[in-house]
Amino acid sequence: MKIVIVGAGFTGIQLAKRLLNERNDVALVDNNEEVVRHASNRLDCEIKLMDGNNLQNLEDVGIAKADALVCVTDNDEVNMITCSMVDAVYPDILKIARVRNFSYYSNMDSVTKKHADSFAGKHRPLYGIDYMIHPDVEAAEAIVRAVESGAVSDVVAFGNSEFELTRMTIEPGSAFAGQKLQNVRSLTDKLFLIAYVESKGKTSLPSGSTVLETGDSIGVLTRREDVADLLLLCGSQLDHLKKIAIVGAGKIGTFVAERLISKKSKSFLGKLFGKSKKSATEFAIIDLDSQLVKEAAERFPEARVFHGDITDEAFLEEEGITDYDLIICATHNHELNMVVAAYIESFGVEKTISLVESASFAEIARKLGIEVPIPLRDTIVDSILSHLRGKSVTGIHTVSSGDLEIIECTLPVSSPVVGKTLLEISDPGSFLVLLVNKAGTSNCFIPVGNTELDANDQLILITSAEKAKDILSVFGGTKA
């Protein structure tokens, strides 16, 4: 594929890296000389210092022959106008734009609903953008998933499936410690699968002979209702979160509060997140901005809303913040989030979730004792990649600092694995099929060796990031 990326900031560079690793043809455009120089030192692809919202400039880097245009500048309007301009001349090119202003989403939703007949069939999407990526919503969704799973660690959920993948650490005294993978199933009657193992700084897809050791982190796929039992086997436990505080009343904090606290399940945000749940949990919202605090108090009357400094020890003690079970640090200052989360834990708060810049910062956050770091930039890149991997791909999730990718896809008729069992296509160390949802059913299950794959089955795979393109070419039916 040839992809033109407008915007060479952190997201643009990370996206380009992932695409180049898959041997795609990438052109990167930015009008900031320093940004272009930085990108040129890190990437081996065509990088141009020019305005990306100029059609002639885009044609100079090959937009006419491109498969996709991705606009990730810091300016929403530039991203949208660039996509709209290209759409007018090259409508068949896939267009993706990062858009932070939530009003554009609500406007798009209302317009397409009101004029549903006009937007049916071959009518181009509003603004000429095939997919708009909202970074704050992507981050908030990840935070909410972690909260709903007890804030034990990183969690990957799979649509409406009852299964989820949770990162667990094998603690001293764990029943798993010293066990070969082929023997651990006998330790419980709960259905589970170990998808990956992080040991001594290396991450790998396990085999039956893999030995689990104290201190290893493992990705455990199991039913949501069985997570607590698997945590016990790992030497941890799932505690009920009775008191939750959200630090940051900005966009992300508000989105999280809307999903966790608000009963407005019929709102557009509710559709993005799914239905809200009424809970007996006590919530608090904390911010230094008096206007944001006022708005939060009006919007969430059922929560305690504080105008205070989360780094002020006197404030923490006076308002009893250190007695909370979970603190969510969701400000737009990612470094502050990490520092605050680590600081709060020093007062005895058992669990924290922190929004961080990237996967590399997530590793630092874990070493500071933060249970769930949410890497914002990587979450955005995953979302963009899920739209670039072809029509059969419905989702991408990176795990373990980006070493591994989880791919959600639909098996096309053209795939060479159709009609074969997992045992017949097995390639140890290359990929694992985690879940199968048979075509025409809602029965999602962990497959076994004699599970036969059929056309239109929905699959969830895990593979190394460097092999993802090759694996998809097989399961996607593009490789003979």
URRAPE-V123511 format. One record per pair of residues at least 6 apart in sequence whose C-alpha atoms are under 7 Angstrom apart, sorted by sequence separation. I is the first residue (numbers start at 1). J is the second residue. D is the distance in whole Angstrom. If there is no record, write none. Layout:
I|J|D ; I|J|D
//
This chain:
20|26|7 ; 30|36|6 ; 52|58|6 ; 73|79|6 ; 157|163|7 ; 158|164|6 ; 170|176|7 ; 197|203|6 ; 198|204|7 ; 231|237|5 ; 264|270|7 ; 270|276|7 ; 287|293|6 ; 309|315|7 ; 310|316|7 ; 316|322|6 ; 331|337|7 ; 356|362|6 ; 398|404|6 ; 399|405|6 ; 437|443|6 ; 473|479|5 ; 5|12|7 ; 40|47|7 ; 50|57|7 ; 72|79|6 ; 112|119|6 ; 157|164|5 ; 170|177|7 ; 196|203|7 ; 197|204|6 ; 231|238|7 ; 246|253|6 ; 308|315|7 ; 330|337|7 ; 386|393|6 ; 398|405|5 ; 437|444|4 ; 71|79|5 ; 146|154|7 ; 156|164|6 ; 157|165|7 ; 176|184|7 ; 196|204|6 ; 197|205|6 ; 297|305|6 ; 329|337|5 ; 365|373|6 ; 386|394|6 ; 397|405|6 ; 398|406|6 ; 436|444|6 ; 437|445|7 ; 146|155|6 ; 155|164|7 ; 156|165|5 ; 196|205|5 ; 197|206|6 ; 228|237|6 ; 296|305|7 ; 386|395|5 ; 396|405|7 ; 397|406|5 ; 435|444|7 ; 436|445|6 ; 16|26|7 ; 145|155|7 ; 155|165|6 ; 156|166|7 ; 195|205|6 ; 196|206|6 ; 228|238|5 ; 265|275|5 ; 386|396|5 ; 396|406|6 ; 397|407|7 ; 435|445|6 ; 436|446|6 ; 36|47|7 ; 155|166|5 ; 259|270|7 ; 265|276|5 ; 341|352|6 ; 362|373|5 ; 385|396|7 ; 396|407|5 ; 435|446|5 ; 436|447|6 ; 83|95|6 ; 154|166|6 ; 155|167|7 ; 293|305|7 ; 329|341|7 ; 362|374|7 ; 395|407|6 ; 396|408|6 ; 434|446|6 ; 435|447|6 ; 36|49|6 ; 153|166|7 ; 154|167|5 ; 263|276|6 ; 293|306|7 ; 341|354|6 ; 362|375|6 ; 383|396|7 ; 395|408|5 ; 434|447|7 ; 153|167|6 ; 259|273|7 ; 262|276|7 ; 293|307|6 ; 382|396|5 ; 394|408|5 ; 153|168|7 ; 263|278|7 ; 382|397|6 ; 393|408|6 ; 394|409|5 ; 33|49|6 ; 260|276|6 ; 338|354|6 ; 359|375|5 ; 382|398|7 ; 393|409|4 ; 32|49|7 ; 80|97|6 ; 199|216|5 ; 259|276|6 ; 260|277|7 ; 290|307|6 ; 337|354|6 ; 353|370|7 ; 356|373|6 ; 358|375|4 ; 392|409|5 ; 393|410|6 ; 439|456|5 ; 27|45|6 ; 28|46|6 ; 29|47|6 ; 30|48|7 ; 31|49|5 ; 79|97|6 ; 108|126|7 ; 198|216|6 ; 199|217|7 ; 337|355|6 ; 338|356|7 ; 352|370|6 ; 353|371|6 ; 354|372|6 ; 355|373|6 ; 356|374|6 ; 357|375|5 ; 358|376|6 ; 392|410|5 ; 439|457|5 ; 26|45|6 ; 27|46|5 ; 28|47|5 ; 29|48|5 ; 30|49|5 ; 31|50|5 ; 79|98|7 ; 197|216|7 ; 198|217|5 ; 284|303|5 ; 285|304|6 ; 286|305|6 ; 287|306|7 ; 288|307|5 ; 352|371|6 ; 353|372|5 ; 354|373|5 ; 355|374|5 ; 356|375|5 ; 357|376|6 ; 358|377|5 ; 359|378|7 ; 392|411|7 ; 438|457|5 ; 439|458|7 ; 8|28|6 ; 26|46|7 ; 27|47|6 ; 28|48|6 ; 29|49|6 ; 30|50|6 ; 31|51|5 ; 197|217|6 ; 198|218|6 ; 283|303|5 ; 284|304|5 ; 285|305|5 ; 286|306|5 ; 287|307|5 ; 288|308|5 ; 351|371|6 ; 352|372|7 ; 353|373|6 ; 354|374|6 ; 355|375|6 ; 356|376|6 ; 357|377|6 ; 358|378|6 ; 437|457|6 ; 438|458|6 ; 8|29|6 ; 29|50|6 ; 30|51|6 ; 197|218|5 ; 283|304|6 ; 284|305|6 ; 285|306|6 ; 286|307|6 ; 287|308|6 ; 288|309|6 ; 334|355|6 ; 355|376|7 ; 436|457|7 ; 437|458|5 ; 2|24|6 ; 3|25|6 ; 4|26|6 ; 5|27|6 ; 6|28|6 ; 7|29|6 ; 8|30|6 ; 30|52|6 ; 76|98|7 ; 196|218|6 ; 197|219|7 ; 286|308|6 ; 334|356|5 ; 436|458|6 ; 437|459|6 ; 1|24|5 ; 2|25|5 ; 3|26|5 ; 4|27|5 ; 5|28|5 ; 6|29|5 ; 7|30|5 ; 29|52|6 ; 76|99|5 ; 196|219|5 ; 326|349|7 ; 334|357|6 ; 436|459|5 ; 1|25|6 ; 2|26|6 ; 3|27|6 ; 4|28|6 ; 5|29|6 ; 6|30|6 ; 69|93|7 ; 76|100|6 ; 194|218|7 ; 195|219|5 ; 325|349|6 ; 326|350|7 ; 327|351|7 ; 328|352|6 ; 329|353|6 ; 330|354|6 ; 435|459|6 ; 436|460|7 ; 53|78|7 ; 68|93|5 ; 69|94|6 ; 70|95|6 ; 71|96|6 ; 72|97|6 ; 194|219|6 ; 195|220|6 ; 322|347|6 ; 324|349|6 ; 325|350|6 ; 326|351|5 ; 327|352|5 ; 328|353|5 ; 329|354|5 ; 330|355|6 ; 435|460|5 ; 9|35|7 ; 13|39|7 ; 17|43|7 ; 64|90|7 ; 67|93|5 ; 68|94|4 ; 69|95|5 ; 70|96|5 ; 71|97|5 ; 72|98|5 ; 181|207|7 ; 182|208|4 ; 194|220|5 ; 195|221|7 ; 322|348|7 ; 323|349|7 ; 325|351|6 ; 326|352|5 ; 327|353|6 ; 328|354|6 ; 329|355|6 ; 342|368|6 ; 423|449|5 ; 434|460|6 ; 8|35|6 ; 66|93|7 ; 67|94|6 ; 68|95|6 ; 69|96|6 ; 70|97|6 ; 71|98|6 ; 181|208|5 ; 182|209|6 ; 193|220|6 ; 194|221|6 ; 322|349|6 ; 338|365|6 ; 342|369|7 ; 422|449|5 ; 423|450|6 ; 433|460|6 ; 434|461|6 ; 8|36|7 ; 180|208|7 ; 181|209|6 ; 192|220|7 ; 193|221|5 ; 342|370|6 ; 421|449|7 ; 422|450|6 ; 433|461|5 ; 53|82|5 ; 180|209|6 ; 181|210|6 ; 192|221|5 ; 193|222|7 ; 311|340|7 ; 341|370|7 ; 421|450|5 ; 422|451|6 ; 432|461|6 ; 433|462|7 ; 180|210|5 ; 181|211|6 ; 192|222|5 ; 421|451|5 ; 422|452|7 ; 431|461|7 ; 432|462|5 ; 8|39|7 ; 55|86|7 ; 180|211|4 ; 191|222|6 ; 421|452|4 ; 431|462|6 ; 432|463|7 ; 97|129|7 ; 179|211|6 ; 180|212|6 ; 420|452|5 ; 421|453|6 ; 431|463|4 ; 96|129|6 ; 99|132|6 ; 178|211|6 ; 179|212|6 ; 419|452|6 ; 420|453|6 ; 430|463|6 ; 27|61|7 ; 95|129|5 ; 96|130|6 ; 97|131|7 ; 98|132|6 ; 99|133|6 ; 100|134|5 ; 178|212|5 ; 419|453|5 ; 95|130|5 ; 96|131|5 ; 97|132|5 ; 98|133|5 ; 99|134|5 ; 100|135|6 ; 177|212|5 ; 178|213|5 ; 418|453|5 ; 419|454|6 ; 94|130|6 ; 95|131|7 ; 96|132|6 ; 97|133|6 ; 98|134|6 ; 176|212|6 ; 177|213|5 ; 190|226|7 ; 249|285|7 ; 417|453|7 ; 418|454|5 ; 177|214|5 ; 249|286|7 ; 418|455|6 ; 243|281|6 ; 244|282|6 ; 245|283|6 ; 246|284|6 ; 247|285|6 ; 248|286|6 ; 249|287|6 ; 262|300|7 ; 242|281|5 ; 243|282|5 ; 244|283|5 ; 245|284|4 ; 246|285|5 ; 247|286|5 ; 248|287|5 ; 241|281|7 ; 242|282|6 ; 243|283|6 ; 244|284|6 ; 245|285|6 ; 246|286|6 ; 247|287|6 ; 87|128|6 ; 360|401|6 ; 172|214|6 ; 250|292|7 ; 359|401|5 ; 413|455|5 ; 84|127|6 ; 171|214|6 ; 249|292|6 ; 359|402|7 ; 412|455|5 ; 84|128|5 ; 170|214|5 ; 171|215|6 ; 249|293|7 ; 411|455|5 ; 412|456|6 ; 83|128|6 ; 84|129|7 ; 170|215|5 ; 411|456|5 ; 6|52|6 ; 83|129|6 ; 169|215|6 ; 170|216|6 ; 410|456|6 ; 411|457|5 ; 80|127|7 ; 169|216|6 ; 170|217|6 ; 249|296|7 ; 410|457|6 ; 411|458|6 ; 169|217|4 ; 410|458|4 ; 168|217|6 ; 169|218|6 ; 409|458|6 ; 410|459|6 ; 167|217|7 ; 168|218|5 ; 409|459|5 ; 167|218|6 ; 168|219|6 ; 408|459|6 ; 409|460|6 ; 167|219|5 ; 168|220|7 ; 408|460|5 ; 166|219|6 ; 167|220|6 ; 407|460|6 ; 408|461|7 ; 165|219|6 ; 166|220|5 ; 406|460|7 ; 407|461|5 ; 165|220|5 ; 166|221|7 ; 406|461|6 ; 407|462|6 ; 165|221|4 ; 406|462|4 ; 164|221|6 ; 165|222|7 ; 176|233|7 ; 405|462|6 ; 406|463|7 ; 163|221|7 ; 164|222|6 ; 175|233|5 ; 176|234|6 ; 404|462|7 ; 405|463|6 ; 416|474|7 ; 417|475|7 ; 4|63|7 ; 163|222|5 ; 164|223|6 ; 174|233|6 ; 175|234|7 ; 404|463|6 ; 405|464|6 ; 415|474|6 ; 12|72|6 ; 163|223|4 ; 164|224|6 ; 174|234|5 ; 404|464|4 ; 405|465|5 ; 415|475|5 ; 162|223|5 ; 163|224|6 ; 174|235|5 ; 403|464|6 ; 404|465|5 ; 415|476|6 ; 416|477|6 ; 4|66|7 ; 162|224|6 ; 173|235|6 ; 403|465|6 ; 415|477|4 ; 3|66|6 ; 168|231|7 ; 171|234|6 ; 172|235|7 ; 402|465|7 ; 414|477|5 ; 2|66|5 ; 3|67|6 ; 4|68|6 ; 5|69|6 ; 6|70|6 ; 7|71|6 ; 170|234|5 ; 171|235|5 ; 411|475|6 ; 412|476|6 ; 2|67|5 ; 3|68|5 ; 4|69|5 ; 5|70|5 ; 6|71|5 ; 7|72|5 ; 169|234|6 ; 170|235|6 ; 411|476|6 ; 412|477|6 ; 1|67|6 ; 2|68|7 ; 3|69|6 ; 4|70|6 ; 5|71|6 ; 6|72|6 ; 7|73|4 ; 6|73|6 ; 253|330|6 ; 252|330|6 ; 245|324|7 ; 244|324|6 ; 243|324|5 ; 244|325|6 ; 245|326|6 ; 246|327|6 ; 247|328|6 ; 248|329|7 ; 250|331|7 ; 243|325|5 ; 244|326|5 ; 245|327|5 ; 246|328|5 ; 247|329|5 ; 248|330|5 ; 242|325|7 ; 243|326|7 ; 244|327|6 ; 245|328|6 ; 246|329|6 ; 247|330|6 ; 248|331|5 ; 241|325|6 ; 246|330|7 ; 247|331|7 ; 392|476|6 ; 241|326|7 ; 152|238|7 ; 150|238|6 ; 150|239|7 ; 150|240|7 ; 150|241|7 ; 140|252|6 ; 144|256|6 ; 136|251|7 ; 137|252|7 ; 140|255|6 ; 136|252|5 ; 140|256|5 ; 137|255|7 ; 141|273|7 ; 106|268|7 ; 151|351|7 ; 153|371|5 ; 154|372|6 ; 152|371|6 ; 153|372|5 ; 151|372|7 ; 207|428|7 ; 206|429|7 ; 205|429|5 ; 143|374|7 ; 142|374|7 ; 139|376|6 ; 139|379|7 ; 138|379|7 ; 138|380|7 ; 135|380|6 ; 161|444|7 ; 11|377|6 ; 15|381|6 ; 11|381|7 ; 22|466|7 ; 21|466|6 ; 22|469|6
//
